[in-house]
Amino acid sequence: MEILKAKVTKDNTLVASYKNENGDTVTIEGKNLVTKDLTNSFRDLVPHLTFLCEQKEAAHLERMDELPDDIYSILEVSGYTVGGSDDSLGVTLIGKRFLKSKKVLNLCAPFTMFNNENEEYTYAFELEQAIEACNYEVEQYLFKKKWAVVQQELPFKDEEPVSEITSDEAPEVNLDEFQADLEKLTADSNITLMGEQKVKGRHRKVKKDKATTAA
């Protein structure tokens, strides 16, 4: 299996093409969100896009690690296409630059070979390693179901909003009626009310002792 193309969509899903064991080209449009590992692997291609497209941030720099830290918010790599064969194997990076005008400038780097003596790109080997890391994450997404897990919110039924009850809206209570109802209730049951005990039950008859009666 060989990854030919890969692209992260604006919805953070993946579209990829690969060549299977039969030599057929298969394209898959994923519906699941990509993981941070995959987006980070694409992010590692940003410095290469900067140099290959000769962006001003790379002007006069001798090393890639001298790029400014905000380069990742200025440029973005959204996809790549692998082509060539044997010693001419290489890649084309596709990305964009976010302009100060809030518009986007689409970028397409020139095809760059990995292992060719005539290739003038200094970081061709590092580019190949970065593409291999991307290919690995793409394969994990396509065949190992390595997708981002999104916490779903529980659906609630549509209900009428409950308004708060203010003191003015609270129903009035008739204390006299309430007290009368409460006394009626206690009269029919064993309830202690306001310190007064009411006991419901049969009166016990006390047998008087004959000796006591006689006395």
C-alpha positions as CSV (number, residue, x, y, z in Angstrom):
1,M,0.0,0.0,0.0
2,E,1.3,3.4,-1.0
3,I,-0.1,6.8,-0.1
4,L,-0.4,9.0,-3.1
5,K,-2.3,12.1,-1.9
6,A,-3.6,13.4,1.4
7,K,-5.6,16.5,2.3
8,V,-7.1,17.8,5.5
9,T,-10.4,19.5,4.7
10,K,-11.8,22.7,6.2
11,D,-14.1,20.4,8.3
12,N,-11.0,18.7,9.8
13,T,-11.7,15.4,8.0
14,L,-9.3,13.6,5.6
15,V,-9.4,12.9,1.9
16,A,-6.7,10.5,0.7
17,S,-5.7,8.4,-2.3
18,Y,-3.5,5.3,-2.1
19,K,-2.4,2.4,-4.3
20,N,-3.5,-1.0,-3.0
21,E,-1.7,-4.3,-3.4
22,N,-3.4,-4.8,-6.8
23,G,-2.0,-1.6,-8.1
24,D,-5.4,0.1,-8.1
25,T,-5.8,3.7,-7.0
26,V,-8.4,4.1,-4.2
27,T,-9.7,7.4,-2.9
28,I,-11.4,7.7,0.5
29,E,-13.2,10.7,1.8
30,G,-13.3,10.3,5.6
31,K,-16.2,11.5,7.7
32,N,-14.4,11.4,11.0
33,L,-12.3,14.2,12.5
34,V,-8.5,13.9,12.3
35,T,-6.4,13.6,15.4
36,K,-3.9,16.0,16.8
37,D,-1.1,13.6,15.7
38,L,-2.2,13.9,12.1
39,T,-2.5,17.7,12.2
40,N,0.8,18.0,13.9
41,S,2.5,15.9,11.2
42,F,1.1,18.3,8.6
43,R,2.2,21.2,10.7
44,D,5.8,20.0,10.5
45,L,5.6,20.6,6.8
46,V,5.1,24.3,7.2
47,P,8.9,25.2,7.4
48,H,9.4,23.3,4.2
49,L,6.6,25.2,2.5
50,T,8.2,28.4,3.7
51,F,11.5,27.6,2.1
52,L,10.2,25.9,-1.1
53,C,7.9,28.8,-1.9
54,E,10.6,31.3,-1.0
55,Q,8.5,33.2,1.5
56,K,10.0,36.4,3.0
57,E,10.3,34.8,6.4
58,A,12.9,32.4,4.9
59,A,14.9,35.1,3.1
60,H,18.6,35.2,4.0
61,L,18.2,32.3,6.5
62,E,20.7,29.6,6.5
63,R,18.9,27.2,8.8
64,M,15.3,26.1,9.1
65,D,15.3,26.5,12.9
66,E,15.8,30.2,12.5
67,L,12.3,30.7,11.3
68,P,10.1,32.9,13.5
69,D,7.8,31.2,16.0
70,D,4.7,32.7,14.5
71,I,5.3,31.1,11.1
72,Y,2.7,28.4,12.0
73,S,0.0,31.1,12.2
74,I,1.1,32.7,9.0
75,L,1.4,29.6,6.8
76,E,-0.5,26.3,6.7
77,V,0.0,23.0,4.8
78,S,-3.3,21.4,4.0
79,G,-2.1,18.6,1.7
80,Y,0.5,16.9,-0.4
81,T,0.9,14.7,-3.4
82,V,3.7,12.1,-3.8
83,G,5.0,11.4,-7.3
84,G,7.9,10.0,-9.2
85,S,9.6,6.7,-8.8
86,D,12.9,5.3,-7.5
87,D,15.5,8.0,-7.4
88,S,13.0,10.6,-8.7
89,L,10.5,10.1,-5.9
90,G,9.3,13.4,-4.4
91,V,6.4,15.5,-3.2
92,T,4.4,18.6,-3.9
93,L,3.2,20.5,-0.9
94,I,-0.1,22.4,-1.0
95,G,-0.9,25.1,1.5
96,K,-2.0,28.7,2.1
97,R,-0.7,32.0,3.5
98,F,-3.0,34.1,5.7
99,L,-2.7,37.7,4.6
100,K,-3.1,40.8,6.7
101,S,-6.1,41.7,4.7
102,K,-7.8,38.6,6.1
103,K,-7.7,37.0,2.7
104,V,-5.9,33.7,1.9
105,L,-3.2,33.2,-0.7
106,N,-3.1,29.6,-2.0
107,L,0.4,28.2,-2.3
108,C,1.7,25.2,-4.3
109,A,5.4,24.4,-3.8
110,P,7.4,23.0,-6.8
111,F,7.8,19.3,-7.0
112,T,10.8,18.4,-4.8
113,M,12.6,15.1,-5.0
114,F,13.9,13.3,-1.9
115,N,17.0,11.5,-3.1
116,N,18.3,13.0,-6.2
117,E,21.8,14.4,-6.7
118,N,20.4,17.2,-8.8
119,E,18.0,18.3,-6.2
120,E,19.1,21.7,-4.8
121,Y,16.8,21.7,-1.8
122,T,19.0,21.5,1.3
123,Y,16.4,19.8,3.5
124,A,15.3,17.2,1.0
125,F,16.1,14.3,3.5
126,E,14.2,16.1,6.3
127,L,11.3,16.6,4.0
128,E,11.1,12.9,3.1
129,Q,11.1,12.0,6.8
130,A,8.3,14.5,7.5
131,I,6.2,13.0,4.6
132,E,6.8,9.5,6.0
133,A,5.4,10.7,9.3
134,C,2.4,12.1,7.6
135,N,1.9,8.9,5.6
136,Y,1.9,6.9,8.9
137,E,-0.8,9.0,10.4
138,V,-2.9,8.9,7.2
139,E,-2.7,5.1,7.3
140,Q,-3.7,5.0,10.9
141,Y,-6.7,7.2,10.0
142,L,-7.8,5.1,7.0
143,F,-7.2,1.6,8.3
144,K,-6.8,1.7,12.1
145,K,-9.7,4.0,12.9
146,K,-7.5,6.5,14.6
147,W,-9.9,9.4,14.8
148,A,-10.5,12.3,17.1
149,V,-13.0,11.6,19.9
150,V,-15.5,14.3,20.2
151,Q,-17.6,14.6,23.4
152,Q,-21.2,14.7,22.4
153,E,-23.7,16.8,24.3
154,L,-26.8,15.0,25.5
155,P,-29.9,16.1,23.6
156,F,-32.7,17.7,25.5
157,K,-36.3,17.8,24.6
158,D,-37.8,21.2,23.7
159,E,-39.4,22.5,26.9
160,E,-41.0,25.7,27.8
161,P,-38.6,27.9,29.8
162,V,-39.4,28.1,33.5
163,S,-39.6,31.6,34.7
164,E,-38.5,32.5,38.1
165,I,-41.2,33.3,40.7
166,T,-40.8,36.6,42.5
167,S,-42.3,37.5,45.8
168,D,-45.0,39.5,44.1
169,E,-46.0,36.5,42.0
170,A,-46.1,34.0,45.0
171,P,-49.7,33.0,45.9
172,E,-51.1,34.3,49.2
173,V,-51.8,31.9,52.0
174,N,-54.8,32.2,54.4
175,L,-53.3,31.4,57.8
176,D,-56.7,31.0,59.5
177,E,-57.8,28.4,57.0
178,F,-54.4,26.7,57.1
179,Q,-54.6,26.4,61.0
180,A,-58.1,25.1,60.9
181,D,-57.2,22.4,58.3
182,L,-54.2,21.4,60.4
183,E,-56.2,21.1,63.6
184,K,-58.8,19.0,61.8
185,L,-56.0,16.7,60.5
186,T,-54.5,16.3,64.0
187,A,-57.8,15.5,65.5
188,D,-58.0,12.3,63.4
189,S,-54.4,11.1,64.0
190,N,-51.7,10.8,66.6
191,I,-49.8,14.1,66.0
192,T,-48.2,16.4,68.5
193,L,-49.1,20.0,67.7
194,M,-47.7,23.1,69.5
195,G,-46.7,21.1,72.6
196,E,-50.2,19.5,73.0
197,Q,-50.3,15.7,72.8
198,K,-53.3,14.0,71.5
199,V,-53.5,10.3,72.0
200,K,-55.9,8.1,70.2
201,G,-56.7,4.7,71.5
202,R,-58.7,2.6,73.9
203,H,-58.8,3.6,77.6
204,R,-57.3,0.9,79.8
205,K,-59.6,-0.4,82.6
206,V,-57.8,-0.7,85.9
207,K,-58.8,-3.6,88.1
208,K,-59.1,-2.6,91.6
209,D,-57.7,-4.9,94.2
210,K,-60.3,-6.4,96.5
211,A,-58.1,-5.6,99.4
212,T,-57.9,-2.0,98.3
213,T,-61.7,-1.9,97.8
214,A,-62.3,-3.3,101.2
215,A,-60.2,-0.7,102.8
